[in-house]
Amino acid sequence: MSTFTAWAQTGVISGRVSDATSNEPIPFANVIIQGTTIGASSDIDGNYKITGIKPDLYNVEVSYLGYKPQIEFEVQVFNNKPAQVDFKLEEDSKTLEAVVVKANPFEKKEESPVSLRTIGVNEIERNPGGNRDISKALQSLPGVASSVAFRNDLIIRGGAPNENRFYLDGIEIPNINHFATQGASGGPVGLINVNFIREVEFYSGAFPANRGNTLSSVLNFKFKDPRQDRIGGNFTLGSNDVGITIEGPIAEGHSFMFSYRRSYLQFLFQLIGLPFLPTYDDFQLKYKAKINDKNEITVIGLGAIDQFKLNLDDDLDEDQKRLVAVLPVNNQWNYALGVNWKNYRETGYSEFVVSRNMLNNEAFKYEDNIVADANLNLNYKSQEIENKLRVENNWRKNGWKINYGVLYEFVRYNNSTFTKLTLPGGSIDTIDFSSAVDIHKWGAFGQVSRSFVEGRLLLSLGARVDGNSYSKQMAKTYETFSPRLSVSYAINDQFNLNANVGRYFQLPPYTTLGFQNNAGSLVNKENGLKYIASNHAVLGGEFITKTGLKVSVEGFFKYWENYPFLIRDSISLANLGADFGVIGNDEVTSDNEGRAYGVELLVQQKLWKGFYGILAYTWVRSEFQDFKGDFVPSSWDAQHLISLTGGKKFKRNWEIGARWRFTGGSPYTPADEATSALIPVWDLNRGAVRDFSQLNGERLKPAHFLDLRVDKKWFFKKWALNIYLDVQNVYAFRAQQQPNYILRTDANGNAIIDPNTTTPNTSYELERLEDATGNVLPSFGIIIEI
């Protein structure tokens, strides 16, 4: 093995260079630290090692004749452990001749040449205001709306938060947030431990055929392989939680990584007087077994316990009492466990993926928080259990790339619901049912890709079908035929034109599938519930320089069909999901339509001479039909989204970053003040009910925020220390929220009855309160690597 020793330091970068198709080692590949002559050559087994490196962030590039060169950006080098960087190179007929070909600093896949961004772990960790949370880091990208309520909802190109799918090393998981909104995907705190992440592929369109059941985005998390040299670990103390990660070898070719985190938000919330006390624990596991060069097994485990209780202290102010009167007690736990066996051949590889995931969600609410049967307003418990099998084959030969496979899932959904609710007009109804639904799901997919015109033209054609046993309607597999076509043409080495068209399908939430009326009927099944469909078209161009600067513009159009429409509230399910609780547990029809269109601009500079930055601008319109069939702005029609993120690395391992965000005002549905004031309605809801005849008829004011982050790192021989200060909303901008309503009371604190109603003694007097949110949120963190 050939190596080059740099400065008198002990940092090491090592790994393996192999063929992406067969996993065969590639000997004598050149691996260098970009911008230097420091590097190494891989040995006969494909292994390389660069030693004596000063701890810092480096871009590492590999090249070999006949293969596309590749760059791994921002590799963090420590003194106390080697940086493991494995390269899987793809063949490239263009490089068979002895010519110099530069690696593309931005990943492009044949199936998805447009609407794909790749985010490295350092971009997540240093993201100002992100608190090491992937969902918040994504808000720096075009097409991603941020919530002024400081939640982690992913609102992509005008789509709802329930339209996203997540994969960990090829294993699908249903959720990436604590205290998740059932029926959607958002929550207040991220579940994925960033210590496991190597990079994240974020698709906002042009979904490959092997990633189904999605309408707005796919997040493919690629985890690090556990370290091979010795047992080591990481201790993290952040603003929300404290955590520990342990990793290392078990035996030759076998290694593991395990983490546990525990929140202490409940102590902070109680200290500052918030009326609710959340607590969460999470666990994460990766086990990697490299059986030989042709077989490897990955085991992924993920679990969370989320508990939520109310702070019922006597010294609450009026606003806190209002929240305590409205909020239910909510407890969740969930887990996902999966195994991915990858078997390589000379011309490709196969994947066999088996997984199981489960969500248990419970909530209850008593009037005035007095536990008594007569006071019960809500008692909810449901379970979502999925068992999945996916078999996938990848084949490459003579310039052709073919991916195909099949899948099967067995789902069990249980729901026990007791709830009192307000009907339009002000009458009170009770829903009381228990349901259990077993569903068999199946699907098949295939995609063919090839380059033409000396590699300048890329074409990819894919298709997918899905079906299930829920109903005769959904068993019609041919009705979910979803073709997709991607085209990319390189005008020159720096400028590309890219396009994609496709039709995609997604199953409605299990809450909708399992809803029963009080007569015990699966009423949505009787209503002919269908898969939701969405047609996409994307066209864009990109310009990439040799220094890692990318400028891209994309235009998109999306059209939804068969969206569930809630009969009781006369609103599309697409308008819901950015709040706590459960969505979709209601009677619906599959006849709502929607559309979104817009333009995105991205200017991104990868780490270069210590600088990095992203400018993202999106103009987007999102509209869904109201009860009259007219298109009106959806809840996600923010119109203008701007994010400017940048930073600089200084000497002595200091780093400073900043992010400024602007979001246009989102629409909201005003309150029905007359109905809300009715005595039985107010006593039940303790807040306003919405007037859906004026769906999204009002709009909030635009909001903008500045976040700052400062990092300082120390690298010692046997350990490393990172201390950071992260400040969200530096100039304390107060973002407008929907107005709240409270009871008018007399001097003795008794509710005042409205004397001006047609029928005496039927309504309270209400007072409207304008609301805003936004405080300076400083947080301090410590990360120790051993």
Rosetta blueprint (number, residue, H / E / L):
1 M L
2 S E
3 T E
4 F L
5 T L
6 A L
7 W L
8 A L
9 Q L
10 T L
11 G E
12 V E
13 I E
14 S E
15 G E
16 R E
17 V E
18 S E
19 D E
20 A L
21 T L
22 S L
23 N L
24 E L
25 P E
26 I L
27 P L
28 F L
29 A L
30 N E
31 V E
32 I E
33 I E
34 Q L
35 G L
36 T L
37 T L
38 I L
39 G E
40 A E
41 S E
42 S L
43 D L
44 I L
45 D L
46 G L
47 N E
48 Y E
49 K E
50 I E
51 T E
52 G E
53 I E
54 K L
55 P L
56 D L
57 L E
58 Y E
59 N E
60 V E
61 E E
62 V E
63 S E
64 Y L
65 L L
66 G L
67 Y E
68 K L
69 P L
70 Q E
71 I E
72 E E
73 F E
74 E E
75 V E
76 Q E
77 V L
78 F L
79 N L
80 N L
81 K L
82 P L
83 A E
84 Q E
85 V L
86 D L
87 F E
88 K E
89 L E
90 E L
91 E E
92 D L
93 S H
94 K H
95 T H
96 L H
97 E L
98 A L
99 V L
100 V L
101 V L
102 K L
103 A L
104 N L
105 P L
106 F L
107 E L
108 K L
109 K L
110 E L
111 E L
112 S L
113 P L
114 V L
115 S L
116 L E
117 R E
118 T E
119 I E
120 G E
121 V H
122 N H
123 E H
124 I H
125 E H
126 R L
127 N L
128 P L
129 G L
130 G L
131 N L
132 R L
133 D L
134 I H
135 S H
136 K H
137 A H
138 L H
139 Q L
140 S L
141 L L
142 P L
143 G L
144 V E
145 A E
146 S L
147 S L
148 V L
149 A L
150 F L
151 R L
152 N L
153 D L
154 L L
155 I E
156 I E
157 R L
158 G L
159 G L
160 A L
161 P L
162 N L
163 E L
164 N E
165 R E
166 F E
167 Y E
168 L E
169 D L
170 G L
171 I E
172 E E
173 I E
174 P L
175 N L
176 I L
177 N E
178 H E
179 F L
180 A L
181 T L
182 Q E
183 G L
184 A L
185 S L
186 G L
187 G L
188 P L
189 V E
190 G E
191 L L
192 I L
193 N L
194 V H
195 N H
196 F H
197 I E
198 R E
199 E E
200 V E
201 E E
202 F E
203 Y E
204 S L
205 G L
206 A L
207 F L
208 P L
209 A L
210 N L
211 R L
212 G L
213 N L
214 T L
215 L L
216 S L
217 S E
218 V E
219 L E
220 N E
221 F E
222 K E
223 F E
224 K L
225 D L
226 P L
227 R L
228 Q L
229 D L
230 R L
231 I L
232 G E
233 G E
234 N E
235 F E
236 T E
237 L E
238 G L
239 S L
240 N L
241 D E
242 V E
243 G E
244 I E
245 T E
246 I E
247 E E
248 G E
249 P E
250 I E
251 A E
252 E L
253 G L
254 H E
255 S E
256 F E
257 M E
258 F E
259 S E
260 Y E
261 R E
262 R E
263 S E
264 Y L
265 L H
266 Q H
267 F H
268 L H
269 F H
270 Q H
271 L H
272 I L
273 G L
274 L L
275 P L
276 F E
277 L E
278 P E
279 T E
280 Y E
281 D E
282 D E
283 F E
284 Q E
285 L E
286 K E
287 Y E
288 K E
289 A E
290 K E
291 I E
292 N E
293 D L
294 K L
295 N E
296 E E
297 I E
298 T E
299 V E
300 I E
301 G E
302 L E
303 G E
304 A E
305 I E
306 D E
307 Q E
308 F E
309 K E
310 L E
311 N L
312 L L
313 D L
314 D L
315 D L
316 L L
317 D L
318 E H
319 D H
320 Q H
321 K H
322 R H
323 L H
324 V H
325 A H
326 V H
327 L L
328 P L
329 V E
330 N E
331 N E
332 Q E
333 W E
334 N E
335 Y E
336 A E
337 L E
338 G E
339 V E
340 N E
341 W E
342 K E
343 N E
344 Y E
345 R E
346 E L
347 T L
348 G E
349 Y E
350 S E
351 E E
352 F E
353 V E
354 V E
355 S E
356 R E
357 N E
358 M E
359 L E
360 N E
361 N E
362 E E
363 A E
364 F E
365 K E
366 Y E
367 E H
368 D H
369 N H
370 I L
371 V L
372 A L
373 D H
374 A H
375 N H
376 L E
377 N E
378 L E
379 N E
380 Y E
381 K E
382 S E
383 Q E
384 E E
385 I E
386 E E
387 N E
388 K E
389 L E
390 R E
391 V E
392 E E
393 N E
394 N E
395 W E
396 R E
397 K E
398 N L
399 G L
400 W E
401 K E
402 I E
403 N E
404 Y E
405 G E
406 V E
407 L E
408 Y E
409 E E
410 F E
411 V E
412 R E
413 Y E
414 N E
415 N E
416 S E
417 T E
418 F E
419 T E
420 K E
421 L E
422 T E
423 L L
424 P L
425 G L
426 G L
427 S L
428 I E
429 D E
430 T E
431 I E
432 D E
433 F E
434 S E
435 S E
436 A E
437 V E
438 D E
439 I E
440 H E
441 K E
442 W E
443 G E
444 A E
445 F E
446 G E
447 Q E
448 V E
449 S E
450 R E
451 S E
452 F E
453 V L
454 E L
455 G L
456 R L
457 L E
458 L E
459 L E
460 S E
461 L E
462 G E
463 A E
464 R E
465 V E
466 D E
467 G E
468 N E
469 S L
470 Y L
471 S L
472 K L
473 Q L
474 M L
475 A L
476 K L
477 T H
478 Y H
479 E H
480 T H
481 F L
482 S L
483 P L
484 R E
485 L E
486 S E
487 V E
488 S E
489 Y E
490 A E
491 I L
492 N L
493 D L
494 Q L
495 F E
496 N E
497 L E
498 N E
499 A E
500 N E
501 V E
502 G E
503 R E
504 Y E
505 F E
506 Q E
507 L L
508 P L
509 P L
510 Y H
511 T H
512 T H
513 L H
514 G L
515 F L
516 Q L
517 N L
518 N L
519 A L
520 G L
521 S L
522 L L
523 V H
524 N H
525 K H
526 E H
527 N L
528 G L
529 L L
530 K L
531 Y L
532 I E
533 A E
534 S E
535 N E
536 H E
537 A E
538 V E
539 L E
540 G E
541 G E
542 E E
543 F E
544 I E
545 T L
546 K L
547 T L
548 G L
549 L E
550 K E
551 V E
552 S E
553 V E
554 E E
555 G E
556 F E
557 F E
558 K E
559 Y E
560 W E
561 E E
562 N E
563 Y E
564 P E
565 F E
566 L E
567 I L
568 R L
569 D L
570 S L
571 I E
572 S E
573 L H
574 A H
575 N H
576 L L
577 G L
578 A L
579 D L
580 F L
581 G L
582 V E
583 I L
584 G L
585 N L
586 D L
587 E L
588 V E
589 T E
590 S E
591 D E
592 N E
593 E E
594 G E
595 R E
596 A E
597 Y E
598 G E
599 V E
600 E E
601 L E
602 L E
603 V E
604 Q E
605 Q E
606 K E
607 L E
608 W E
609 K L
610 G L
611 F E
612 Y E
613 G E
614 I E
615 L E
616 A E
617 Y E
618 T E
619 W E
620 V E
621 R E
622 S E
623 E E
624 F E
625 Q E
626 D L
627 F L
628 K L
629 G L
630 D L
631 F E
632 V E
633 P E
634 S L
635 S L
636 W L
637 D L
638 A L
639 Q E
640 H E
641 L E
642 I E
643 S E
644 L E
645 T E
646 G E
647 G E
648 K E
649 K E
650 F E
651 K H
652 R H
653 N H
654 W E
655 E E
656 I E
657 G E
658 A E
659 R E
660 W E
661 R E
662 F E
663 T E
664 G L
665 G L
666 S L
667 P E
668 Y E
669 T L
670 P L
671 A E
672 D L
673 E H
674 A H
675 T H
676 S H
677 A H
678 L E
679 I H
680 P H
681 V H
682 W H
683 D H
684 L H
685 N H
686 R L
687 G L
688 A L
689 V L
690 R E
691 D L
692 F H
693 S H
694 Q H
695 L L
696 N L
697 G L
698 E E
699 R E
700 L L
701 K L
702 P L
703 A E
704 H E
705 F E
706 L E
707 D E
708 L E
709 R E
710 V E
711 D E
712 K E
713 K E
714 W E
715 F E
716 F L
717 K L
718 K L
719 W L
720 A E
721 L E
722 N E
723 I E
724 Y E
725 L E
726 D E
727 V E
728 Q E
729 N L
730 V L
731 Y L
732 A L
733 F L
734 R L
735 A E
736 Q E
737 Q E
738 Q E
739 P E
740 N E
741 Y E
742 I E
743 L E
744 R L
745 T E
746 D L
747 A L
748 N L
749 G L
750 N L
751 A E
752 I L
753 I E
754 D L
755 P L
756 N L
757 T L
758 T L
759 T L
760 P L
761 N L
762 T L
763 S E
764 Y E
765 E L
766 L E
767 E E
768 R E
769 L E
770 E E
771 D E
772 A E
773 T E
774 G L
775 N L
776 V L
777 L E
778 P E
779 S E
780 F E
781 G E
782 I E
783 I E
784 I E
785 E E
786 I L
